[in-house]
Amino acid sequence: MPERRKKSKNNKPRRSSVSSSSSAKALKLRWVVGLGYDVHRLVKGRRLVLGGVEIPSNVGGLYGHSDADVLCHAVADACLGAFGLGDIGEHFPPSQPKWKNISSLLLLDWVRVAVEKKKGKIMHIDSTIIAQEPKIAPYRMRMKAQIAAALRLPPERVSVKATTPETLGALGRREGIAAMAVALGQY
C-alpha cells in the first residue's frame, strides 16, 4: 500500500522540511551513470594486477600494453562513459609508448582529473571481476582501497565483487579475466 503524505490540522499536505534553496540546488544536480567492461587474456611471464594489487598467480598475468589491470580499466571506462568523455582506448592508446607498463591506478587518477575539469564528481563505483582463478576474496579490501584512493573517494563508496564463470567459456578455461563496472556521478 502506498505511503500517504501526512496532513496538517487544516487537512492540507505538509511542506517538506527541506528548504526551497536546497531543493532547488538538488534539482539542478545532474546524475549520470556509466558502464565499463574489459577483458584480457592470461599469459605466462607477466605479473597479475587487479585493482592495483599484485596477486600471486599460477596461470600468469594479463596481456596488455599497460599493466592490463582489467578492473581498473573497467572502472575507468565507466567513469569516462558517465561523463561523455569517450573510453580508455581513446585517451591511452596502446600505440603510444608512454603508456607501456603504466600502472592503471595512474590512469584512474587521470580519469578523475578529466571528470573534475568537466565540473563532475564521481560518487560511487560498483564493480565485478569475472575469473575462474585466482580467488579474489583475500585481496578485495586492498583493491577497494586502491581504487578509492585513485578516485579520491571514501572506501565505502567503492564496491569490488567477484564471480566465477563456472568453468564455462574462455574465462572458465582460465584463458583470461574480465571485469565490469558501473560508475555513478553528478555534475
C-alpha positions in Angstrom: 0.0 0.0 0.0 1.5 3.4 -0.9 2.5 5.6 1.9 0.3 8.7 2.4 1.7 12.1 3.0 0.9 13.4 6.5 -1.6 16.3 6.5 -1.6 19.3 8.8 -4.5 20.2 11.1 -6.3 22.0 8.3 -6.2 18.8 6.1 -3.6 20.2 3.7 -0.4 18.3 2.8 2.6 19.4 5.0 5.6 21.0 3.3 8.8 19.2 3.1 11.4 20.1 5.8 13.9 20.7 3.0 14.4 24.4 2.4 13.4 25.7 -1.0 17.0 26.8 -1.8 18.5 23.4 -1.1 15.7 21.6 -3.0 16.3 23.9 -5.9 20.0 23.1 -5.8 19.2 19.4 -5.7 17.0 19.7 -8.8 19.9 21.4 -10.7 22.2 18.4 -10.0 22.5 16.1 -12.9 23.1 12.4 -12.1 25.0 10.3 -14.6 25.8 6.6 -14.9 28.5 4.9 -16.9 29.2 1.2 -17.7 32.6 -0.2 -18.3 33.9 -3.6 -19.3 37.3 -5.1 -20.0 38.8 -8.5 -20.7 42.4 -9.5 -21.2 44.0 -12.9 -21.9 46.3 -14.6 -19.4 49.9 -15.2 -20.5 52.9 -16.7 -18.7 55.7 -14.4 -17.7 53.6 -11.4 -16.7 52.5 -10.3 -13.3 48.8 -10.3 -12.4 47.5 -6.9 -11.3 43.8 -6.4 -10.4 42.5 -3.3 -8.8 46.1 -2.0 -8.4 47.1 -5.1 -6.3 49.7 -7.6 -7.5 48.3 -11.1 -7.0 50.4 -14.3 -6.9 49.2 -16.4 -9.8 49.9 -19.9 -11.2 48.2 -19.0 -14.5 50.4 -15.9 -15.3 49.4 -12.3 -15.8 47.2 -10.4 -18.1 48.5 -9.4 -21.5 48.3 -5.8 -22.5 50.2 -2.6 -23.2 49.8 -1.1 -19.7 49.7 -3.3 -16.6 46.5 -4.8 -18.2 44.5 -4.3 -14.9 41.0 -5.2 -16.2 39.3 -4.0 -13.0 40.9 -0.5 -13.2 40.2 -0.4 -17.0 36.5 -1.2 -16.5 36.2 1.4 -13.7 38.0 4.0 -15.9 35.7 3.3 -18.9 32.6 3.5 -16.6 33.7 6.9 -15.3 34.6 8.2 -18.7 31.3 7.0 -20.1 29.2 8.6 -17.4 30.6 12.0 -18.3 30.6 11.5 -22.1 34.4 11.5 -22.2 35.0 8.5 -24.5 36.9 5.4 -23.5 40.4 4.5 -22.3 41.5 3.4 -25.8 40.9 7.0 -26.9 42.8 8.6 -24.1 45.5 5.9 -23.6 46.1 4.3 -27.0 48.4 1.3 -27.0 50.3 2.9 -29.9 51.8 5.4 -27.5 55.0 4.2 -25.8 54.3 6.4 -22.7 51.5 4.1 -21.6 53.7 1.0 -21.8 53.5 -1.0 -18.5 52.0 2.1 -16.7 50.0 1.4 -13.5 46.3 1.6 -14.3 45.9 3.4 -10.9 47.6 6.3 -12.6 45.1 6.1 -15.5 42.3 6.2 -12.9 43.8 9.3 -11.4 44.0 10.9 -14.8 40.3 10.0 -15.4 39.3 11.6 -12.1 41.1 14.8 -13.1 39.3 14.8 -16.5 36.0 14.4 -14.8 36.7 17.2 -12.4 37.8 19.5 -15.3 34.3 18.9 -16.7 32.9 20.0 -13.3 31.8 16.5 -12.5 32.2 14.3 -9.4 32.5 10.5 -9.3 30.2 9.4 -6.4 30.2 5.6 -6.4 31.7 2.6 -8.1 30.3 -0.9 -8.3 32.5 -3.5 -9.9 32.7 -7.2 -10.6 35.7 -9.4 -11.5 34.9 -12.5 -13.6 37.7 -15.1 -13.2 37.9 -18.8 -12.6 41.0 -18.1 -10.6 42.7 -16.7 -8.5 40.4 -16.3 -5.6 39.7 -12.6 -5.2 38.4 -12.5 -1.5 41.9 -12.2 0.1 42.7 -9.1 -2.0 39.3 -7.4 -2.2 39.7 -4.9 0.5 43.1 -3.8 -0.8 41.7 -3.4 -4.3 38.8 -1.4 -2.9 41.2 0.9 -1.0 43.5 1.4 -4.1 40.6 2.3 -6.4 39.1 4.6 -3.8 42.4 6.4 -3.3 43.0 6.9 -7.0 39.5 8.4 -7.4 39.6 10.2 -4.0 36.5 8.5 -2.8 35.8 7.1 0.7 36.3 3.3 0.5 32.7 2.7 1.4 31.7 4.2 -2.0 33.7 1.6 -3.9 32.4 -2.0 -4.3 34.6 -4.8 -5.6 32.9 -8.1 -6.1 33.9 -11.3 -7.8 32.3 -14.3 -9.5 33.5 -17.3 -11.4 32.3 -18.3 -14.9 31.6 -21.9 -13.5 34.3 -23.3 -15.9 32.3 -22.0 -19.0 34.0 -20.4 -22.0 37.4 -18.9 -22.3 37.3 -17.4 -18.8 36.2 -20.7 -17.4 39.2 -22.4 -19.1 41.5 -19.8 -17.4 42.4 -18.2 -20.7 41.6 -14.7 -19.4 40.0 -12.5 -16.8 37.2 -9.9 -17.3 35.7 -7.1 -15.2 32.8 -4.8 -15.4 31.9 -1.7 -13.5 29.2 0.9 -13.1 30.1 4.5 -12.1 27.6 6.9 -10.6 28.5 10.6 -10.8 27.0 14.0 -10.8 27.6 17.5 -12.2 
